[in-house]
Amino acid sequence: MISRFHARVAVLSMVTALAVSTLSAAQGEAATGTAGACSPVTGDVSAAQALAWGAPTWCAEFDDAVDPADWVFYDSPGHAGNGRRSPEQLYLGNGALYLHGRPDGTTAGLATKHDQTYGRWETRVRLYPGAGSYHPVVLLWPKEGGGAVRSSTSEEVNFLEVINDPDRQRPNFFLHTPQGQEQASANVDMTTWHTYAVENTQSGVVGYLDGQEWFRSPNATHSPMSVCLQLDWFPGQGSEGEAWMEVDWLRIYPLQAADTG
């Protein structure tokens, strides 16, 4: 496993040069490049490939810009009012998006403006050893779900969440519905690349890790949902320090006619 020191040096060397152009996009200035063209998924085990999900309806490649037309950039108090989410903690480099959490709780988050009620979502993420008090999260949140810790519909799907795990070895899946909370965990070295996916239909939710099912529930969400990428700070709940989250791509897929229920 890479040390925290070497992980930090590696991340900083990749992202510092492009930080200024990324901040311009996050602050709403004109940005070139959109998420319109989706590159083929290669070199990874993907649920979309394994299960023949077909072509995505939208994707983010993070090659040259993060377009404000496609994203909401968080600029607000952090999770549960802890710390602050700032667009200045978003970086681009080497075809990836980086979210950086500083030791003082200044961190990053963003949400797509592309929502759907039922469908499939998949992303490729790599984490770095860092503060256990930082939770890297990829989730579905209701479009009109409110900004509190819990959505106004009691619906939320965290298809990747890391809790008090400074070495980044235990991913978790959480499903929140009016029926209650359900979860699953795995043992995976998240300091290497992995794909995380979720399918939401009228008949239930299925989660995938590297193309393999690791969560299933007969419960589902029934509101328009948006994908959110967050590095949330939980002070006092794990080791302190900084953290990094790297996202290579994100894709949204529709349900095929046979899967609509």
N, C-alpha and C positions, 0 to 999 in steps of 0.2 A: 504494500500500500504506500502511496506517496505521502510524504510528510506534509504537515500543515505549512511549513515554511516554503517548501518547494512548490506546493500547490498555489500559494499566494503569489510567488514570484512568476510562475507560469501564467497565471491569469492576468496579472498586471502587464506583463510584457505583450500580451495579445491585444488588450483592449485600450491601453492608454492613447495610442496614436489616433484612434477614431472617436474618442470621447466627445470632442467638440461638435462634430457633425451630427452625432446622435442627439446631443442636447438640443440642437436647433430643431430637429424634427419633433422632439418631445415637447418643446415649448410652442409648437403650432406654426412654425415657419414653413415655407414651401419645401417639400421634400420630393426627391426624385425616386422613382421605383415604387411599385406597389406589389401586392400579394396576388396579382392576377395569374401569373404563370407558375405552375406547380412542377417542380423537378421530380423525376422518378425516384422512388425510394430504393436505395441500393446499399448493400453492406450491412443491413440490419434485419432482424426478425421483426416483422411488422404484422399487426393484426389485419390491417387493410390488405396486405399481400396474402397472408395465410387464409383469409376468409373471403377473398375476392369482393371487397367492398366497392370496387369500381373507381370512378374518377371523383375526386373531391369537388365540392362546390366552391370552396375557398381555401386558401392556404397562405401561410406566412413563411417566407424563406430566410428573412433577416440577412439578406446579402448586402444591401447598400443603404437602406433607410427603414424607419418605422413610421409609416404614414399616419398622420393624425386623422385621416379620413376613415381609417380602419380600426383605430384604437382609442380608448379612453385612458389617459395617463393619470395615475393617482397623484394628487397634490393635496394631502390632507393628513390629519392625525392617523397614526398607525392602528394596527389591530387592537380593538378594545381600548383605544385611546393612548396606547403605549408608543412612544417615539413618534416618528413622522415618516410618511411616504412622500418621496420627492422624485420628480422626473430626472433630477440630476444624478440619480443613482442607477440610471439605465445606460448601458454602453453597447456598442456594436464592434465586432472584430472577427475576422476570419470566418465570415458567413454565419455568425451566431449572435444571439442577444444575451447580454449578461445583466443580471440583477445583483447589486452589491449592497450588503448591509453593513453599516459602520458600527463600531463598538458603542456609540452613543444612541443607537436605535434609529438612525436615519437610514431608510431602506427604500425599496421600490416595489411597485405593483402596477399592473395594467390589465385592461379587459378589452376583448374584441367587441366591435359594434355589430358583429355578425351573429345572430341568434337563431335558434330553431328549437321547437318543442321536443320532437323526437328525432333521433339521428345518431351519428357516430362522430367521435372526436379522437384524434391521436396526436401525440407529440413525442419528440426525441429530446431527452434531457440528460445532462451530466452535472453532477454536484462535486463539490470540493470539501475536504475536511475543514471544519470551521466551528463556530460557536454553537453549542447545543441549544442555546436560547433562541436561535433562528430556525424557523420552520419553512423550508421550501415547500410550496403548495402549487398544484395545478388543479383547478376546480371549475365546475359549472355552477353558476349563480343565476338566479332568476333575473331577467331583464329589468323588471320593476320590483326587485326584491328588497329594496331599501339598503341603507348603508350601515346597518348595525351588525353586531356579531352574528346574530341569527336573522335570516331573511324573513320578510313579512309573510311568506307562504310556507315557512318551515321546511323549505326544500334547498338542498345543497348536495353536490356530488364532488368529493375530493378524490380524484383518481390518481393522485400522488400527494402524499403529505408525509413529512419527516418530522418526528417529535423527539426532542432531547436526544439526538443521535449525532454527536460531533464527528464520528467517523463515517457517517452516511452509509450505513449497512442495512437498515430496516425500513423499507417503504411501507406505507399504510394506505388503505382504501377506506373511505368513509362515505356512507350514504345516509343523508338526513331527509326524512319525509315526515308527514303528519303521523305515520305509523311508528316513528321512533328512529333510533340510530342503529346502523349495522356497520360492521367493519371486517376487514381482513388485513393480514400482514404477510410479509415475505422476508427472506434473507437474501439480499443481493448487494453486491459491491457497486454502489451508485456513483463511485468516483470514475467509473467507465460509462460509456454511452448505453442507454436503454430506451426502449419505446414503451409508452404508457397510453392505454386507450380505454374508452368507455363507449358502450352502446346503451341507449335509452329508448325503450319502446313502451307501448301501452301495457305490455304484459310483464315488464320488469327491466332490471339493469344488470349488465354484465361488464366486468372489468377485465382488462387484458394487460399482461406484463410480458414484453418481448413475444407477442403473438399467442401467448398461452393464457387461458382463463385462470383468474385468481380470485374472482369475486362474482357471486350471482345472487340475485334477490328477486322475488316476485313483485316487490314494490318498485315504484317508478316515480319520476317527477313528471308533472303535467303542465308546466309553465314554460314559456319561451326562455331558453337558457343561453347564457354567454360564457365563453371560456375566459378564465382569469389566470394570470401568472403572477404569483405573489411570493415574496420573501418576508414572512411575518415575524415580528419580534415579540418574544415572551420573556421579559426580564424576570430574573429570579427563578426561572424554570429550566435550568441547564447552564452550562458553562458560558461565560461571557466572551466577547470578542467580536470579530467580523465574520462574514460569510459571503459566499458567492454561489450563484445559480446560473447555469449556462443552458440555453435553449437553442437547438439547431433548427427545428422547424415545428410548425403546428398545422394540422389539416382538419377540415370539417367535411364530413360525408353525409349525404342524405340516406334515408332508408330506401331500400328497393321496394318495389310494389308488393312483393311476397312477404315482406317483413313488417308491414305497417299495422298488422293486427286487425 
